[in-house]
């Protein structure tokens, strides 16, 4: 990961390895056990994205009912727009840096920064345009702030990549371009995974930290206790597809306290408990959808639940009425 300190990450992984040594991971909870319970999904025709299962804002799973049974989408918000823009910028910047290096047009870190600078502004505009449909509820001020953050993120990534390029050139002056790219933009990439063997979407996207077969998830909002579920989902899907163990996960929170982004990394062993909990969420979601059952509201609805405006207002009834076609809207 371009924005993480490799030494720090390696140190954390050493500790996690020790933790894994104590805990271990049960064979029956590996993704490759997709043909027997508990990993075997209730159905392979009803597939869920990792984010809709892992985003447990709603303890009763009414969000799943609203989305999958009534077809009600969570209203776009400044937070979702921010996530979409920053993820987009991160992916496109890494791709741009790789392309520039492979083109042979840049020979050192300084040239890389010079080449990336004008492209970064274009890339940010594109990312904002891509998320444009989400900005109807977002003030101009918030949009301008997001633009500044996205540009700061781009600059940070460019500087990190430039420094790594110079270090690589200084240490290995005769490296070929392939080798330089693998050092400058480390062996992590957004990987597409087919999660259908375990009841997940066919096109999951996950960051993979290759040397340790670890998965990573970039978060642009506040920390939530349910975030590690996403790591379990991606690990199970990767294990099912590749047949290799994925024991570790990182959640990377990005914030913008000033002109330079700051990162907080939480590291996890993806052990039995996390795997079991994720599988239980998947099975419960399947039950809610297949029975078309409204599970009702939980005792507490967090104000930050994306469906809060829907459950609080009348949008659910309106959507249901439209689908039924003959029930008057009150
Ligand atoms: S607002 Fe409450 S009931 Fe509705 S989805 Fe969110 S947590 Fe569930």
Boltz pocket constraint, residues with backbone or C-beta under 6 A from the ligand:
constraints:
  - pocket:
      binder: B
      contacts: [[A, 57], [A, 58], [A, 59], [A, 60], [A, 61], [A, 62], [A, 63], [A, 296], [A, 297], [A, 298], [A, 300], [A, 301], [A, 302], [A, 305], [A, 306], [A, 307], [A, 308], [A, 309], [A, 311], [A, 312]]
      max_distance: 6.0
